[in-house]
């Protein structure tokens, strides 16, 4: 045998770096993606294209691959505050030496079981009738003979009979105003006919589902006193889990896929989402205190939070939260405009947020949720008759987003923020966040003067500004004469363009820290990075001009949307983006040779 022959190389002879690249190809089908762990959409980035089954199989190959693959297996650990088994699993993960060191975020579901449904089977019947009718309506068009798509393997006709039986049980004889409670008997009576037996089957199903719902509710209540602290302690045992995602539960009212028809209990005895709790006919009392207590508990457990995301939790504009301090006057708001000190809970929440590098408030509001006459309007259940302390959403967010030396990425949906203070939250003074790099604001109010001062204050650090659905308003005039200052979106575009051009010469950005498969931005690289500004779905000023035809208005709106009109080499950009970034010379909202319009 040739002594100079190179011995065959096995997979395990490869260096760790190559093994990591191979594992990344298995997990993502591409090299490991680069992203900032403490940037916007950190949750989506951590959970993208996860092929858990393939990674698990590779872990079984040998100890070395098991060690390298563990890093990719569980970047986000999930837990539900209503499920004791879920909390037990999180604690097991936190105590597992092979998983705990690699968890980077904890995802917490805040849907809940309702006391009124657990305590009243007839109310449960009404709830399930509404839920079942919605499911049948949504699923009927997709159902087939081979795959009926309905829970329990039942057909549409089966469920129509069941809902009809529940309706008789709940509504009873409408003419006499009585309800049928005799059907709560343990089983079918002797000598029942076929129709009566079908009715008994439906009611027995109702009784089983109500018993299961009650069991889950009682388990939730037993857990309620300790769940926040248990999650916090588990998170503290995972050294890299410094990011928290607070989320609503899954929408169980949606029709099931044709690949997995759920059992009865998987959609009947399910928890209530916040999205349904805050509708016009809102039901239940969501665990609002636990929502804002968890970050503080995590902080007390020794975790320095770097990321916080409040996702799909459609908070109304005001809600009962913190009780005032003993002897204090007025409401319980954290800002305490009457001079009283803020509640202890507010102070603890603020302390927990001082270490944040990224904050995202993405509740997913429907359009016009803030309008009281809108079908999408949301409010705290029975808030109109609530006489106790209440807290405004804008005050809580302002408290969480207080002065911070660490905050670099912010995204906030402003739809339910009170108009009077929106400008203070939307455009905070630069010294408040001296390292801010990315701001994404949507569905709020915008003033030209406030935008101007904000751009000047953040000129040394801001790298990206995204304004989505912002409504342009005239500046407030507090002195006589009370004449509104002229304003327009065309002048805002000129302002943004001028600021971006200044940034090209002076440079912007600052260094920030990242870990894991992420992009690291040095101070030198950031200084060469120009300010990127995007404006989408603008409102107010030109967009309130009734003299414009529908065709002209559609044309103007199209200027703000990415498309082929932006020009070659400008993929993902709009015509307005090109102008702001200095890639075109004429303001697209100003016709050639004409004076820009100003409002009012």
VOKE-239044 format. One record per residue (C-alpha): x, y, z; residue in one letter. Coordinates in Angstrom, 1 decimal. Layout:
<domis>
DOMI     xx     yy     zz residu
DOMI      X      Y      Z      a
...
</domis>
This chain:
<domis>
DOMI     xx     yy     zz residu
DOMI    0.0    0.0    0.0      x
DOMI    1.3    3.5   -0.9      x
DOMI    2.6    5.1    2.3      x
DOMI    1.8    8.5    0.9      x
DOMI   -1.9    7.7    0.2      x
DOMI   -4.3   10.1    2.0      x
DOMI   -6.5    8.1    4.4      x
DOMI  -10.2    8.4    3.8      x
DOMI  -11.9   11.2    5.6      x
DOMI  -15.1   10.7    7.5      x
DOMI  -17.8   13.2    8.4      x
DOMI  -16.5   13.3   12.0      x
DOMI  -13.0   14.3   10.8      x
DOMI  -14.3   17.7    9.7      x
DOMI  -13.7   20.7   11.8      x
DOMI  -16.6   22.2   13.8      x
DOMI  -17.0   25.1   11.4      x
DOMI  -17.8   22.7    8.5      x
DOMI  -20.1   20.6   10.6      x
DOMI  -22.0   23.7   11.6      x
DOMI  -22.4   24.7    7.9      x
DOMI  -23.7   21.2    7.1      x
DOMI  -26.2   21.3    9.9      x
DOMI  -27.3   24.7    8.8      x
DOMI  -28.0   23.3    5.3      x
DOMI  -30.1   20.6    6.9      x
DOMI  -32.1   23.0    9.0      x
DOMI  -32.6   25.9    6.6      x
DOMI  -31.7   24.4    3.2      x
DOMI  -29.0   27.2    3.0      x
DOMI  -26.1   28.5    5.0      x
DOMI  -27.0   29.8    8.4      x
DOMI  -29.0   33.0    8.0      x
DOMI  -27.5   36.2    9.3      x
DOMI  -29.6   38.4   11.5      x
DOMI  -29.4   40.5   14.6      x
DOMI  -30.6   38.5   17.6      x
DOMI  -31.7   41.7   19.2      x
DOMI  -33.2   43.3   16.0      x
DOMI  -36.8   43.6   14.8      x
DOMI  -38.6   40.3   14.1      x
DOMI  -36.1   38.4   16.2      x
DOMI  -38.8   35.8   16.9      x
DOMI  -39.5   35.2   13.2      x
DOMI  -35.8   35.0   12.5      x
DOMI  -35.2   32.4   15.3      x
DOMI  -38.1   30.2   14.1      x
DOMI  -37.8   30.4   10.4      x
DOMI  -37.7   27.2    8.3      x
DOMI  -37.1   24.9   11.2      x
DOMI  -36.7   21.3   10.1      x
DOMI  -36.7   19.8   13.6      x
DOMI  -37.1   16.2   12.5      x
DOMI  -33.9   16.2   10.4      x
DOMI  -31.9   17.8   13.2      x
DOMI  -33.2   15.2   15.7      x
DOMI  -32.2   12.4   13.4      x
DOMI  -28.7   13.8   13.1      x
DOMI  -28.4   14.1   16.8      x
DOMI  -28.9   10.3   17.1      x
DOMI  -25.8    9.6   14.9      x
DOMI  -23.1   10.2   17.4      x
DOMI  -22.2   12.3   20.4      x
DOMI  -20.3   14.9   18.4      x
DOMI  -23.1   15.5   16.1      x
DOMI  -25.6   15.5   19.0      x
DOMI  -23.5   18.2   20.6      x
DOMI  -23.3   20.4   17.5      x
DOMI  -26.9   19.9   16.5      x
DOMI  -28.3   20.8   19.9      x
DOMI  -27.5   24.4   19.2      x
DOMI  -30.1   24.5   16.4      x
DOMI  -32.8   22.3   17.8      x
DOMI  -34.6   24.6   20.3      x
DOMI  -33.9   28.3   19.8      x
DOMI  -37.3   29.2   21.2      x
DOMI  -39.1   27.5   24.1      x
DOMI  -42.8   27.9   24.3      x
DOMI  -45.2   27.8   27.3      x
DOMI  -48.8   28.5   28.0      x
DOMI  -49.9   30.2   31.3      x
DOMI  -53.1   28.1   31.3      x
DOMI  -51.5   24.6   31.0      x
DOMI  -49.7   23.0   33.9      x
DOMI  -48.1   20.4   31.6      x
DOMI  -46.7   23.2   29.4      x
DOMI  -45.0   24.8   32.4      x
DOMI  -43.6   21.5   33.5      x
DOMI  -42.1   21.0   30.0      x
DOMI  -40.5   24.4   30.2      x
DOMI  -38.9   23.6   33.6      x
DOMI  -37.6   20.3   32.2      x
DOMI  -36.0   22.1   29.2      x
DOMI  -34.4   24.6   31.7      x
DOMI  -32.9   21.7   33.6      x
DOMI  -31.6   19.9   30.5      x
DOMI  -27.9   20.4   30.0      x
DOMI  -28.2   19.6   26.3      x
DOMI  -31.0   22.2   25.5      x
DOMI  -31.0   24.9   28.2      x
DOMI  -27.7   26.7   27.0      x
DOMI  -29.0   27.1   23.5      x
DOMI  -32.5   28.5   24.1      x
DOMI  -32.5   32.2   23.0      x
DOMI  -36.1   33.2   23.6      x
DOMI  -39.2   32.1   25.6      x
DOMI  -42.5   32.4   23.8      x
DOMI  -45.5   32.7   26.3      x
DOMI  -49.2   32.2   25.3      x
DOMI  -51.7   34.2   27.3      x
DOMI  -55.0   32.8   26.1      x
DOMI  -57.3   31.7   29.0      x
DOMI  -60.2   29.6   30.2      x
DOMI  -63.3   31.5   31.3      x
DOMI  -65.0   31.2   34.7      x
DOMI  -68.5   31.8   33.3      x
DOMI  -68.2   28.9   30.9      x
DOMI  -66.8   26.6   33.5      x
DOMI  -69.6   27.4   35.9      x
DOMI  -72.6   27.3   33.5      x
DOMI  -73.2   24.5   31.1      x
DOMI  -76.0   26.3   29.4      x
DOMI  -73.7   29.3   28.7      x
DOMI  -71.2   26.8   27.4      x
DOMI  -73.9   25.5   25.0      x
DOMI  -74.5   29.0   23.6      x
DOMI  -70.7   29.5   23.3      x
DOMI  -70.3   26.3   21.4      x
DOMI  -73.3   26.9   19.1      x
DOMI  -71.7   30.2   18.0      x
DOMI  -68.3   28.6   17.6      x
DOMI  -69.7   25.5   15.7      x
DOMI  -71.8   27.6   13.4      x
DOMI  -68.7   29.7   12.5      x
DOMI  -66.7   26.6   11.8      x
DOMI  -69.4   25.0    9.7      x
DOMI  -69.8   28.2    7.6      x
DOMI  -66.0   28.5    7.1      x
DOMI  -65.5   24.8    6.3      x
DOMI  -68.5   23.9    4.2      x
DOMI  -67.0   25.1    1.0      x
DOMI  -63.8   23.0    1.5      x
DOMI  -65.4   19.8    2.8      x
DOMI  -65.5   16.7    0.6      x
DOMI  -67.0   13.2    0.9      x
DOMI  -63.6   11.7    1.4      x
DOMI  -62.3   14.3    3.9      x
DOMI  -65.2   16.0    5.7      x
DOMI  -62.9   18.5    7.6      x
DOMI  -65.1   18.5   10.6      x
DOMI  -64.0   17.6   14.2      x
DOMI  -64.5   14.2   15.6      x
DOMI  -64.6   12.7   12.0      x
DOMI  -68.3   13.9   11.7      x
DOMI  -69.9   15.1    8.6      x
DOMI  -71.5   18.5    8.2      x
DOMI  -74.9   16.9    8.6      x
DOMI  -73.8   15.4   11.9      x
DOMI  -72.7   18.7   13.2      x
DOMI  -75.8   20.5   12.1      x
DOMI  -77.9   18.0   14.1      x
DOMI  -75.7   18.4   17.1      x
DOMI  -75.9   22.2   17.0      x
DOMI  -79.6   21.9   16.6      x
DOMI  -79.8   19.7   19.7      x
DOMI  -77.7   22.2   21.6      x
DOMI  -80.0   25.0   20.5      x
DOMI  -83.0   23.2   21.9      x
DOMI  -81.1   22.6   25.1      x
DOMI  -80.0   26.2   25.4      x
DOMI  -82.9   28.2   23.9      x
DOMI  -85.7   25.7   24.8      x
DOMI  -89.2   26.7   24.0      x
DOMI  -88.8   30.3   22.9      x
DOMI  -92.5   30.9   23.1      x
DOMI  -92.8   29.8   26.7      x
DOMI  -89.4   31.2   27.7      x
DOMI  -88.3   27.9   29.2      x
DOMI  -85.1   25.9   28.7      x
DOMI  -84.7   22.2   28.5      x
DOMI  -82.6   21.0   31.4      x
DOMI  -84.0   17.5   31.6      x
DOMI  -81.5   16.4   28.9      x
DOMI  -78.8   16.6   31.5      x
DOMI  -79.8   13.1   32.6      x
DOMI  -76.8   10.7   32.7      x
DOMI  -77.8    8.8   29.6      x
DOMI  -80.6    7.9   27.1      x
DOMI  -83.9    6.9   28.7      x
DOMI  -85.5    3.5   28.2      x
DOMI  -87.7    3.4   25.2      x
DOMI  -86.3    6.5   23.5      x
DOMI  -87.0    6.7   19.8      x
DOMI  -84.2    7.2   17.2      x
DOMI  -84.7   11.0   17.1      x
DOMI  -84.5   11.2   20.9      x
DOMI  -81.4    9.1   21.0      x
DOMI  -79.7   11.4   18.5      x
DOMI  -80.6   14.4   20.7      x
DOMI  -79.2   12.6   23.7      x
DOMI  -75.9   11.9   21.9      x
DOMI  -75.6   15.7   21.2      x
DOMI  -76.3   16.6   24.8      x
DOMI  -73.9   13.9   26.1      x
DOMI  -71.2   15.4   23.9      x
DOMI  -72.0   18.8   25.4      x
DOMI  -71.8   17.4   28.9      x
DOMI  -68.4   15.7   28.2      x
DOMI  -67.0   18.9   26.7      x
DOMI  -68.2   21.0   29.6      x
DOMI  -66.6   18.6   32.1      x
DOMI  -63.3   18.8   30.2      x
DOMI  -63.5   22.6   30.0      x
DOMI  -64.2   22.8   33.7      x
DOMI  -61.2   20.5   34.4      x
DOMI  -58.9   22.7   32.4      x
DOMI  -60.2   25.9   34.0      x
DOMI  -59.6   24.5   37.5      x
DOMI  -56.1   23.5   36.5      x
DOMI  -55.5   27.0   35.1      x
DOMI  -56.7   28.5   38.4      x
DOMI  -54.5   26.3   40.5      x
DOMI  -51.6   27.3   38.4      x
DOMI  -52.4   31.1   38.4      x
DOMI  -50.7   31.9   41.7      x
DOMI  -47.3   30.5   40.7      x
DOMI  -47.1   30.5   36.9      x
DOMI  -45.4   33.9   36.5      x
DOMI  -42.7   33.1   39.0      x
DOMI  -42.2   29.5   37.6      x
DOMI  -41.7   30.8   34.1      x
DOMI  -39.3   33.5   35.3      x
DOMI  -37.2   31.0   37.3      x
DOMI  -37.1   28.6   34.4      x
DOMI  -35.9   31.4   32.1      x
DOMI  -33.2   32.3   34.5      x
DOMI  -31.8   28.8   34.2      x
DOMI  -31.3   29.2   30.5      x
DOMI  -28.3   31.6   30.2      x
DOMI  -28.9   32.8   26.6      x
DOMI  -32.7   33.1   26.9      x
DOMI  -32.8   36.9   27.3      x
DOMI  -35.7   37.5   24.9      x
DOMI  -39.4   37.3   25.8      x
DOMI  -42.4   37.0   23.4      x
DOMI  -45.8   37.6   24.9      x
DOMI  -48.5   36.2   22.6      x
DOMI  -52.1   35.4   22.2      x
DOMI  -53.1   31.8   21.8      x
DOMI  -53.9   30.1   18.4      x
DOMI  -57.2   30.9   16.7      x
DOMI  -59.2   27.7   17.3      x
DOMI  -62.2   29.1   15.4      x
DOMI  -60.5   28.7   12.1      x
DOMI  -61.4   25.6   10.0      x
DOMI  -58.9   22.7   10.4      x
DOMI  -56.7   21.7    7.6      x
DOMI  -57.5   18.7    5.5      x
DOMI  -54.3   17.0    6.9      x
DOMI  -55.5   17.0   10.5      x
DOMI  -59.1   16.8   11.5      x
DOMI  -59.1   17.6   15.3      x
DOMI  -60.9   15.6   18.0      x
DOMI  -63.8   17.2   19.7      x
DOMI  -61.9   18.5   22.7      x
DOMI  -59.2   20.0   20.5      x
DOMI  -61.6   22.7   19.3      x
DOMI  -64.6   22.7   21.7      x
DOMI  -62.9   22.9   25.1      x
DOMI  -60.3   25.4   24.0      x
DOMI  -59.2   28.6   25.7      x
DOMI  -60.4   32.1   24.8      x
DOMI  -58.1   34.4   22.8      x
DOMI  -57.6   38.1   23.5      x
DOMI  -58.8   38.8   20.0      x
DOMI  -62.3   37.6   20.9      x
DOMI  -62.3   38.9   24.5      x
DOMI  -62.0   42.6   23.4      x
DOMI  -64.6   42.7   20.6      x
DOMI  -67.7   44.9   21.0      x
DOMI  -69.5   42.0   22.8      x
DOMI  -66.3   41.1   24.6      x
DOMI  -66.3   38.1   27.0      x
DOMI  -64.1   37.0   29.9      x
DOMI  -61.4   38.8   31.7      x
DOMI  -57.9   38.3   30.2      x
DOMI  -54.9   37.9   32.5      x
DOMI  -53.7   41.5   32.0      x
DOMI  -51.9   41.6   35.3      x
DOMI  -49.9   38.5   34.5      x
DOMI  -49.0   39.9   31.1      x
DOMI  -47.2   42.9   32.6      x
DOMI  -46.0   41.1   35.7      x
DOMI  -43.9   38.5   33.8      x
DOMI  -41.2   40.9   32.5      x
DOMI  -40.7   42.2   36.1      x
DOMI  -40.6   38.7   37.5      x
DOMI  -38.0   37.7   34.9      x
DOMI  -35.9   40.7   35.9      x
DOMI  -36.2   39.8   39.6      x
DOMI  -35.0   36.2   38.8      x
DOMI  -31.8   37.7   37.5      x
DOMI  -32.4   37.9   33.7      x
DOMI  -31.3   41.1   31.9      x
DOMI  -33.9   41.2   29.1      x
DOMI  -32.5   42.2   25.8      x
DOMI  -35.7   41.6   23.7      x
DOMI  -39.4   42.0   24.4      x
DOMI  -42.2   41.4   21.9      x
DOMI  -45.9   41.9   22.7      x
DOMI  -47.5   40.1   19.8      x
DOMI  -51.2   39.6   18.7      x
DOMI  -52.4   40.7   22.1      x
DOMI  -54.9   43.4   21.0      x
DOMI  -54.9   45.6   24.0      x
DOMI  -57.6   48.2   24.2      x
DOMI  -56.9   51.9   24.9      x
DOMI  -57.5   51.5   28.6      x
DOMI  -57.9   48.7   31.1      x
DOMI  -57.8   48.0   34.8      x
DOMI  -54.2   47.1   35.8      x
DOMI  -52.5   48.6   38.8      x
DOMI  -54.1   49.7   42.0      x
DOMI  -53.0   53.2   43.3      x
DOMI  -50.6   53.4   46.2      x
DOMI  -52.2   53.7   49.6      x
DOMI  -53.1   57.3   50.2      x
DOMI  -52.6   58.4   46.6      x
DOMI  -55.3   60.2   44.7      x
DOMI  -56.5   60.0   41.2      x
DOMI  -56.1   57.0   38.8      x
DOMI  -53.5   54.3   38.8      x
DOMI  -51.6   55.4   35.7      x
DOMI  -47.8   54.9   35.8      x
DOMI  -47.1   58.5   34.8      x
DOMI  -49.1   59.8   37.8      x
DOMI  -49.7   63.3   36.4      x
DOMI  -51.1   64.4   39.7      x
DOMI  -47.7   64.1   41.3      x
DOMI  -48.2   60.8   43.2      x
DOMI  -45.5   58.2   42.9      x
DOMI  -46.2   55.4   40.4      x
DOMI  -47.4   52.0   41.7      x
DOMI  -44.7   49.5   42.7      x
DOMI  -45.7   47.2   39.7      x
DOMI  -45.0   50.1   37.3      x
DOMI  -41.6   50.7   38.8      x
DOMI  -40.7   47.0   38.5      x
DOMI  -41.8   46.9   34.9      x
DOMI  -39.7   49.9   34.1      x
DOMI  -36.7   48.4   35.8      x
DOMI  -37.1   45.2   33.7      x
DOMI  -37.2   47.2   30.5      x
DOMI  -34.0   49.3   31.0      x
DOMI  -31.8   46.6   29.5      x
DOMI  -33.9   46.1   26.4      x
DOMI  -32.1   46.4   23.0      x
DOMI  -35.3   45.7   21.0      x
DOMI  -39.0   46.3   21.8      x
DOMI  -41.8   45.3   19.5      x
DOMI  -45.5   46.0   20.1      x
DOMI  -47.3   44.2   17.2      x
DOMI  -50.9   43.5   18.4      x
DOMI  -52.3   43.0   14.9      x
DOMI  -55.2   45.3   15.3      x
DOMI  -58.0   45.3   12.6      x
DOMI  -58.5   48.6   10.8      x
DOMI  -60.3   51.3   12.8      x
DOMI  -60.2   49.4   16.1      x
DOMI  -60.0   52.7   17.9      x
DOMI  -63.3   54.1   16.5      x
DOMI  -66.2   53.5   18.9      x
DOMI  -68.6   53.2   15.9      x
DOMI  -66.4   50.7   14.0      x
DOMI  -67.3   47.0   13.7      x
DOMI  -63.7   46.3   14.6      x
DOMI  -63.8   48.4   17.8      x
DOMI  -62.2   46.8   20.8      x
DOMI  -62.6   47.7   24.5      x
DOMI  -62.1   46.0   27.9      x
DOMI  -65.2   43.9   28.7      x
DOMI  -67.8   46.0   30.5      x
DOMI  -65.4   49.0   30.6      x
DOMI  -68.3   51.5   30.2      x
DOMI  -69.6   50.4   33.6      x
DOMI  -66.2   50.0   35.3      x
DOMI  -65.8   52.3   38.3      x
DOMI  -62.4   51.1   39.5      x
DOMI  -58.9   52.3   38.7      x
DOMI  -57.9   52.1   35.0      x
DOMI  -54.7   52.5   33.1      x
DOMI  -54.2   53.9   29.6      x
DOMI  -52.2   51.9   27.0      x
DOMI  -50.1   54.9   26.0      x
DOMI  -49.0   55.4   29.6      x
DOMI  -47.9   51.8   30.0      x
DOMI  -45.9   51.8   26.7      x
DOMI  -44.4   55.2   27.6      x
DOMI  -43.3   53.7   30.9      x
DOMI  -41.7   50.7   29.2      x
DOMI  -40.0   52.8   26.6      x
DOMI  -38.5   55.3   29.0      x
DOMI  -34.9   56.7   28.9      x
DOMI  -32.6   53.8   27.9      x
DOMI  -28.9   53.6   27.1      x
DOMI  -29.4   50.2   25.5      x
DOMI  -32.5   50.5   23.2      x
DOMI  -31.6   50.2   19.5      x
DOMI  -34.7   48.8   17.7      x
DOMI  -38.3   49.8   18.3      x
DOMI  -41.5   48.9   16.5      x
DOMI  -44.9   50.2   17.9      x
DOMI  -48.4   50.0   16.6      x
DOMI  -50.0   53.3   17.7      x
DOMI  -53.6   52.7   16.7      x
DOMI  -55.0   52.5   20.2      x
DOMI  -52.8   55.3   21.6      x
DOMI  -54.6   58.5   22.7      x
DOMI  -54.1   61.2   20.1      x
DOMI  -53.1   63.8   22.6      x
DOMI  -49.9   62.0   23.6      x
DOMI  -49.1   60.1   20.5      x
DOMI  -46.4   62.6   19.4      x
DOMI  -44.5   62.1   22.6      x
DOMI  -44.3   58.4   22.2      x
DOMI  -44.0   58.3   18.5      x
DOMI  -41.2   60.8   18.2      x
DOMI  -39.3   60.9   21.5      x
DOMI  -36.4   63.2   21.9      x
DOMI  -33.0   61.8   20.9      x
DOMI  -31.4   61.8   24.3      x
DOMI  -34.1   59.4   25.5      x
DOMI  -32.6   56.6   23.4      x
DOMI  -29.0   57.7   22.5      x
DOMI  -28.2   54.4   20.7      x
DOMI  -31.4   54.1   18.7      x
DOMI  -30.8   52.6   15.2      x
DOMI  -34.2   51.4   13.8      x
DOMI  -37.7   52.7   14.4      x
DOMI  -40.9   51.3   12.8      x
DOMI  -44.1   53.2   13.6      x
DOMI  -47.5   52.4   12.3      x
DOMI  -51.1   53.7   12.4      x
DOMI  -50.4   56.8   14.5      x
DOMI  -50.4   60.6   14.3      x
DOMI  -47.4   62.5   12.8      x
DOMI  -46.5   66.2   12.9      x
DOMI  -43.9   67.8   10.7      x
DOMI  -42.3   69.8   13.5      x
DOMI  -42.0   66.8   15.8      x
DOMI  -40.5   64.7   13.0      x
DOMI  -38.0   67.5   12.3      x
DOMI  -36.8   67.7   15.8      x
DOMI  -36.6   63.9   16.1      x
DOMI  -34.5   63.5   13.0      x
DOMI  -32.0   66.1   14.2      x
DOMI  -31.8   64.5   17.7      x
DOMI  -31.1   61.0   16.2      x
DOMI  -28.8   62.1   13.4      x
DOMI  -25.8   60.3   14.9      x
DOMI  -27.4   56.9   15.3      x
DOMI  -30.6   56.3   13.3      x
DOMI  -30.1   53.9   10.4      x
DOMI  -33.7   53.0    9.4      x
DOMI  -37.0   54.8    9.8      x
DOMI  -40.2   53.1    8.7      x
DOMI  -43.5   55.0    8.8      x
DOMI  -46.5   52.8    8.0      x
DOMI  -50.1   54.1    8.0      x
DOMI  -49.1   57.3    9.8      x
DOMI  -51.7   60.1    9.6      x
DOMI  -50.2   63.6    9.0      x
DOMI  -51.6   66.3   11.2      x
DOMI  -50.9   70.1   11.5      x
DOMI  -48.7   71.2   14.3      x
DOMI  -50.5   72.1   17.5      x
DOMI  -50.9   75.9   18.0      x
DOMI  -51.1   76.9   21.7      x
DOMI  -51.0   80.7   21.3      x
DOMI  -53.2   83.2   19.7      x
DOMI  -54.0   83.4   16.8      x
DOMI  -54.9   79.7   16.6      x
DOMI  -54.1   79.4   12.9      x
DOMI  -52.9   75.9   11.8      x
DOMI  -49.5   75.7   10.3      x
DOMI  -49.6   74.6    6.6      x
DOMI  -48.5   71.0    6.1      x
DOMI  -48.4   68.3    3.4      x
DOMI  -46.8   65.0    2.7      x
DOMI  -44.9   66.5   -0.2      x
DOMI  -43.1   68.8    2.3      x
DOMI  -42.5   65.7    4.6      x
DOMI  -40.8   63.9    1.7      x
DOMI  -38.6   66.9    1.1      x
DOMI  -37.6   66.9    4.7      x
DOMI  -36.8   63.2    4.8      x
DOMI  -34.8   63.5    1.6      x
DOMI  -32.8   66.4    2.9      x
DOMI  -32.0   64.5    6.1      x
DOMI  -30.9   61.4    4.2      x
DOMI  -28.6   63.5    2.0      x
DOMI  -27.0   65.1    5.1      x
DOMI  -26.5   61.6    6.5      x
DOMI  -24.5   60.6    3.4      x
DOMI  -21.9   63.2    4.2      x
DOMI  -21.8   63.0    8.0      x
DOMI  -22.4   59.2    8.4      x
DOMI  -24.7   57.6   10.9      x
DOMI  -24.9   54.6   13.2      x
DOMI  -23.2   53.2   16.2      x
DOMI  -21.9   49.8   17.2      x
DOMI  -24.0   47.2   18.8      x
DOMI  -23.5   43.7   20.2      x
DOMI  -25.0   40.5   18.8      x
DOMI  -24.5   36.8   19.4      x
DOMI  -25.1   33.6   17.5      x
DOMI  -25.6   33.4   13.7      x
DOMI  -26.0   37.1   13.3      x
DOMI  -24.7   40.1   11.5      x
DOMI  -22.2   42.2   13.6      x
DOMI  -22.2   45.9   12.8      x
DOMI  -19.0   47.7   13.7      x
DOMI  -18.8   51.4   14.3      x
DOMI  -16.9   52.0   11.1      x
DOMI  -19.4   50.0    9.0      x
DOMI  -22.3   51.8   10.6      x
DOMI  -20.7   55.2    9.8      x
DOMI  -20.8   54.3    6.1      x
DOMI  -24.4   53.1    6.3      x
DOMI  -26.8   55.7    4.9      x
DOMI  -30.2   56.4    6.6      x
DOMI  -32.9   54.3    4.9      x
DOMI  -36.5   55.7    5.1      x
DOMI  -39.6   54.0    4.0      x
DOMI  -43.1   55.5    4.0      x
DOMI  -46.1   53.2    3.4      x
DOMI  -49.9   53.8    3.5      x
DOMI  -49.8   57.5    4.4      x
DOMI  -52.9   59.3    5.5      x
DOMI  -54.0   62.9    6.0      x
DOMI  -53.2   66.1    4.0      x
DOMI  -53.2   65.1    0.3      x
DOMI  -55.0   61.9    1.1      x
DOMI  -57.9   63.8    2.6      x
DOMI  -58.2   66.1   -0.4      x
DOMI  -61.7   65.5   -1.8      x
DOMI  -60.9   67.6   -4.9      x
DOMI  -58.8   64.7   -6.2      x
DOMI  -60.5   62.1   -8.4      x
DOMI  -60.5   58.4   -7.4      x
DOMI  -58.0   57.8  -10.3      x
DOMI  -55.7   60.5   -9.1      x
DOMI  -55.9   59.3   -5.5      x
DOMI  -55.1   55.7   -6.6      x
DOMI  -52.1   57.0   -8.5      x
DOMI  -50.8   58.9   -5.5      x
DOMI  -51.2   55.9   -3.2      x
DOMI  -49.3   53.8   -5.8      x
DOMI  -46.3   56.0   -5.5      x
DOMI  -45.7   54.7   -2.0      x
DOMI  -45.9   51.0   -2.9      x
DOMI  -43.0   48.9   -4.1      x
DOMI  -43.3   48.1   -7.8      x
DOMI  -41.8   48.2  -11.3      x
DOMI  -42.3   52.0  -11.5      x
DOMI  -39.4   52.5   -9.0      x
DOMI  -37.0   51.8  -11.8      x
DOMI  -34.3   49.3  -12.7      x
DOMI  -32.1   48.1   -9.9      x
DOMI  -34.6   49.3   -7.2      x
DOMI  -36.3   46.1   -6.3      x
DOMI  -38.5   46.5   -3.2      x
DOMI  -38.4   50.2   -3.5      x
DOMI  -41.3   52.6   -4.3      x
DOMI  -41.1   55.8   -6.4      x
DOMI  -41.2   57.8   -3.1      x
DOMI  -38.4   55.6   -1.7      x
DOMI  -36.2   56.5   -4.7      x
DOMI  -36.8   60.3   -4.2      x
DOMI  -36.1   60.1   -0.5      x
DOMI  -32.9   58.2   -1.0      x
DOMI  -31.7   60.7   -3.7      x
DOMI  -32.1   58.3   -6.6      x
DOMI  -34.5   60.7   -8.4      x
DOMI  -34.7   64.4   -8.4      x
DOMI  -38.3   65.4   -8.7      x
DOMI  -40.7   65.1   -5.7      x
DOMI  -43.3   62.6   -7.0      x
DOMI  -46.1   64.4   -5.2      x
DOMI  -45.4   67.7   -7.0      x
DOMI  -46.4   68.1  -10.6      x
DOMI  -43.6   69.5  -12.8      x
DOMI  -43.7   73.3  -12.9      x
DOMI  -46.3   73.7  -10.2      x
DOMI  -46.2   75.0   -6.6      x
DOMI  -46.5   72.3   -4.0      x
DOMI  -49.9   72.1   -2.3      x
DOMI  -50.1   72.9    1.4      x
DOMI  -52.9   72.1    3.8      x
DOMI  -55.3   73.1    5.2      x
</domis>
